[in-house]
Amino acid sequence: MRIAVCLKHVPDITTVEVDPFTGAIDKSRLLFVTNPADTVALELALQLGGERGRVLGMTVGPSATEAVLRAALAVGATRVLRLWDERLDALAPPLTARLLAAALRGEGMPDLVLCGTRSSDVGSGQVPALLGEFLGWPVITDVTQIELEPHQARVQRRLDRGAREVLEVSLPAVLAVEPGLAQLRHASFPGLMRAQRAAIPVRGVNELGLNIDELVFALPVHQAFTPPRPRSRPIFTPDATRPPHERIAAIVEAGVTRKSGKVLEGAPQPMAEAIVAFLREQGFV
C-alpha cells in the first residue's frame, strides 16, 4: 500500500499575539508546528500502511517548512518531498493542489492520499477537493473512520448536527480526515537523529512540468488595509466656577444628568388624565 500524506506548516495558535493598537500579528513571537489535522492523517497513513507500506510526506512551502517533513521522517515516513519555487511569493489552495497533483504524477501515483480536512490557520478546506479534481479521483471530506479493503475503502464521515454516514469509495481516492481522530506517535531518539541528518528533496515548478505563468491565476490577490481607529469621544470637564464638591460629583457622574421621574397617586381617572396631559405636553399625542 502506497499512501501519500499532505502536510502543512502552520503557526502554533498558542503563540499568536495581536497588537491591540494596529491589529497586526506579532510575527517575532510565532512558533510553527504541523497542522493538527495533518498529523492525524500521517498517523493513519502509518497505521494503514503497516510494516510493508510506503508513506510519502509532502508539503508546499519555503525551506522553513522542512520541519514538518523531518517530523514525518522521525515517526516513520518512508520518503518526503518539498514543493517550492522562489518565484512563488504566496500560496492559495488552487496553487497548492496543482503542485501536489503534479508531484504525485511525477513520483508515481499512490493508492491513497490522506489530508487534514482543514488547516488551523486558514481553514478553507479547499485543498483536498481541488487535489481530487486535478487528479480525477473521488474525494471524501470530514472523515472520522477508515477501513481499507481490497481496491476500496469503507469510511465514515461527519454530517451536520452530529449525524454520520458510511460510504464505500474505490481506490485511488483522496480522503480528508477530521482532527482528533488519532494521536500521532512519538518519535524515537534514533528516528529524530536520522531525520535531522536527512536531505530533503525539493521539486520546483519546472521540475514538476508546470509553467509559472499558467499558475498566476492561483495566486491570491493582496489587499492592503488599515485597521479602523477607535472613534474619539469628548472628555467631560466640569464647570470651573462651581464649588469643589459639585465638580467632584460631576466628574464621578461623568457629566450625566440624572432624570427625575414623577410618581402619580390617586384614583385611576385623574392619573389617566395626568398621563394624557403629559404626553400632549411632550408632543407624543
C-alpha positions in Angstrom: 0.0 0.0 0.0 1.4 3.3 -1.1 0.0 6.3 0.8 0.8 10.0 0.3 0.1 12.5 3.1 -0.2 16.2 2.6 1.3 18.2 5.4 1.2 21.9 6.2 3.4 24.2 8.3 1.1 26.4 10.4 1.5 28.8 13.3 1.1 27.4 16.8 -2.2 29.1 17.9 -0.9 29.3 21.5 1.9 31.7 20.3 -0.3 34.1 18.3 -0.3 37.6 19.9 -2.1 40.6 18.3 -1.1 44.2 18.7 -4.1 45.9 20.3 -3.4 49.2 18.5 -2.6 48.0 15.0 -4.4 44.7 14.9 -1.3 43.1 13.4 0.1 39.7 14.5 3.5 39.9 16.2 5.4 37.5 13.9 8.5 37.6 16.1 6.7 35.6 18.7 5.3 32.9 16.4 6.2 29.3 16.6 5.3 26.8 13.9 4.0 23.2 14.0 2.5 20.6 11.7 -1.2 21.3 11.1 -3.0 19.2 13.8 -5.4 17.5 11.3 -2.4 16.6 9.1 -0.7 14.8 12.0 -3.9 12.7 12.2 -3.6 11.9 8.5 0.1 11.0 9.0 -0.7 8.6 11.9 -3.5 6.9 9.9 -1.2 6.5 6.9 1.4 4.8 9.1 -1.2 2.5 10.6 -2.9 1.6 7.3 0.3 1.1 5.5 1.7 -1.3 8.1 5.2 -2.6 8.0 5.3 -3.1 4.2 3.5 0.1 3.4 5.3 3.1 1.9 4.3 6.6 3.2 5.2 9.7 1.3 5.0 13.0 3.2 4.6 16.1 1.0 4.4 19.8 1.8 4.4 23.1 -0.2 6.5 26.0 1.0 9.9 27.5 1.5 12.8 26.0 3.4 11.3 26.7 6.8 8.5 24.2 6.1 11.1 21.3 6.0 10.5 21.0 9.8 7.2 19.2 9.2 8.9 16.8 6.8 11.6 16.0 9.2 9.0 15.3 11.9 7.3 12.9 9.5 10.5 11.1 8.8 11.2 10.8 12.5 7.9 8.9 13.2 8.3 6.5 10.2 7.5 8.1 6.9 9.3 6.4 4.1 10.0 9.4 1.9 9.3 13.2 2.0 9.2 15.8 -0.7 9.0 19.6 -0.6 7.5 21.6 -3.4 8.5 25.2 -3.9 9.8 27.7 -6.3 11.5 31.0 -5.4 9.3 32.8 -8.0 6.3 32.0 -5.9 5.8 34.5 -3.1 2.4 33.4 -2.0 0.2 30.4 -1.8 -3.5 29.8 -2.5 -5.5 26.5 -2.3 -5.7 26.0 -6.2 -1.9 26.6 -6.5 -1.1 24.2 -3.6 -3.4 21.5 -5.0 -1.9 21.9 -8.5 1.6 21.5 -7.2 0.7 18.4 -5.2 -1.1 16.8 -8.1 1.9 17.4 -10.4 4.3 16.0 -7.8 2.2 12.8 -7.3 2.2 12.2 -11.1 5.9 12.6 -11.2 6.6 10.4 -8.1 4.3 7.6 -9.1 0.6 7.6 -8.2 -0.1 6.2 -4.7 -3.1 4.1 -3.8 -4.4 6.7 -1.4 -3.9 10.3 -0.5 -4.7 11.5 3.1 -5.1 15.1 4.1 -6.3 17.0 7.1 -9.8 18.2 6.5 -8.8 21.8 7.0 -5.8 23.8 8.3 -5.7 25.6 11.6 -4.6 28.9 10.1 -6.8 29.5 7.0 -9.3 26.7 7.5 -10.8 26.8 4.0 -10.8 23.0 3.5 -10.4 23.5 -0.3 -7.1 21.7 -0.9 -8.4 18.1 -0.7 -11.3 18.8 -3.0 -9.1 20.6 -5.5 -6.5 17.9 -5.4 -9.1 15.3 -6.2 -10.3 17.4 -9.1 -6.8 17.8 -10.5 -6.1 14.1 -10.1 -9.5 13.0 -11.3 -10.1 10.9 -8.1 -13.1 10.7 -5.8 -12.9 12.8 -2.7 -14.5 12.3 0.8 -14.1 15.0 3.4 -14.8 15.2 7.2 -13.7 11.5 7.5 -14.0 10.1 11.1 -13.1 6.4 10.4 -11.3 4.5 7.7 -11.3 0.7 6.9 -9.3 -0.4 3.9 -10.5 -3.3 1.8 -9.1 -4.7 -1.5 -9.3 -1.9 -4.0 -11.7 0.2 -1.9 -12.1 2.0 1.4 -15.0 2.0 3.7 -15.2 5.3 5.5 -17.4 7.1 8.0 -17.8 10.9 7.6 -19.3 13.6 9.8 -22.5 15.3 8.9 -24.3 18.3 10.4 -25.9 18.1 13.8 -23.7 15.1 14.8 -25.0 12.7 12.2 -22.7 10.2 10.5 -22.8 8.4 7.2 -20.9 5.3 5.9 -19.5 5.3 2.3 -17.5 3.0 0.2 -15.1 4.5 -2.3 -12.9 2.9 -5.0 -9.2 3.4 -4.7 -7.2 5.5 -5.5 -9.0 8.3 -3.7 -8.4 11.5 -1.6 -9.6 11.4 2.0 -9.7 14.4 4.3 -9.7 13.3 7.9 -11.0 15.1 11.0 -8.7 16.3 13.8 -8.7 14.3 16.9 -9.3 11.0 15.1 -5.9 9.7 16.1 -2.8 10.8 18.1 0.5 10.9 16.2 3.0 8.5 17.7 6.1 9.9 19.5 9.4 9.8 17.5 12.3 7.8 18.9 15.6 9.4 19.5 17.3 7.5 16.7 14.5 8.5 14.4 14.9 12.1 15.3 18.6 12.0 14.7 18.1 10.3 11.3 15.5 12.9 10.4 17.8 15.8 11.3 20.6 14.4 9.1 18.3 13.5 6.1 18.4 15.5 2.9 15.0 16.9 1.9 14.4 16.7 -1.8 12.8 19.7 -3.4 10.9 20.0 -6.7 10.4 23.3 -8.4 7.8 24.4 -10.9 9.9 23.4 -13.9 10.8 20.0 -12.5 7.1 19.3 -12.0 6.4 20.1 -15.6 4.4 23.2 -14.9 4.6 26.7 -16.3 5.0 29.5 -13.8 2.9 31.8 -16.0 0.0 29.4 -16.0 0.0 29.3 -12.2 -0.7 33.1 -11.9 -4.4 32.5 -11.7 -4.0 30.6 -8.5 -2.1 33.3 -6.6 -4.2 35.3 -4.1 -4.9 39.0 -4.6 -3.2 41.0 -2.0 -5.2 43.8 -0.4 -3.7 46.3 1.9 -5.9 47.6 4.7 -5.6 49.7 7.8 -7.5 48.7 10.9 -10.1 51.3 11.8 -9.1 53.7 14.5 -11.3 54.0 17.6 -13.9 56.7 17.5 -12.9 59.7 19.5 -15.1 60.7 22.5 -15.3 64.1 24.0 -13.8 64.3 27.5 -16.2 65.8 30.1 -14.8 68.7 32.1 -16.8 70.2 34.9 -17.7 73.9 35.2 -14.7 75.6 36.9 -17.0 78.2 38.6 -18.8 75.5 40.6 -17.8 74.6 44.1 -15.2 71.8 44.6 -17.7 69.2 45.9 -20.0 69.8 43.0 -17.2 69.5 40.5 -16.1 66.2 42.1 -19.7 64.9 41.9 -19.9 66.0 38.3 -16.6 64.1 37.5 -17.9 61.0 39.2 -21.1 61.1 37.2 -19.2 61.9 34.0 -21.5 64.8 33.3 -24.6 62.6 33.0 -27.6 64.4 34.3 -29.9 62.2 36.2 -33.5 62.4 35.1 -36.1 62.5 37.9 -39.4 60.8 37.5 -42.8 61.7 38.8 -44.9 59.4 40.8 -48.7 59.6 40.4 -51.0 58.5 43.2 -54.8 58.6 43.4 -57.8 57.3 41.6 -57.4 55.8 38.1 -59.3 58.5 36.3 -57.2 61.5 37.5 -54.0 59.5 36.9 -55.1 58.7 33.3 -55.9 62.3 32.6 -52.5 63.4 34.0 -50.7 60.9 31.8 -52.5 62.0 28.7 -51.7 65.6 29.6 -48.0 64.8 30.0 -48.0 63.0 26.6 -49.6 66.0 24.9 -47.1 68.4 26.6 -44.2 66.3 25.3 -45.7 66.1 21.8 -46.4 62.4 21.7 -50.1 62.8 21.1 
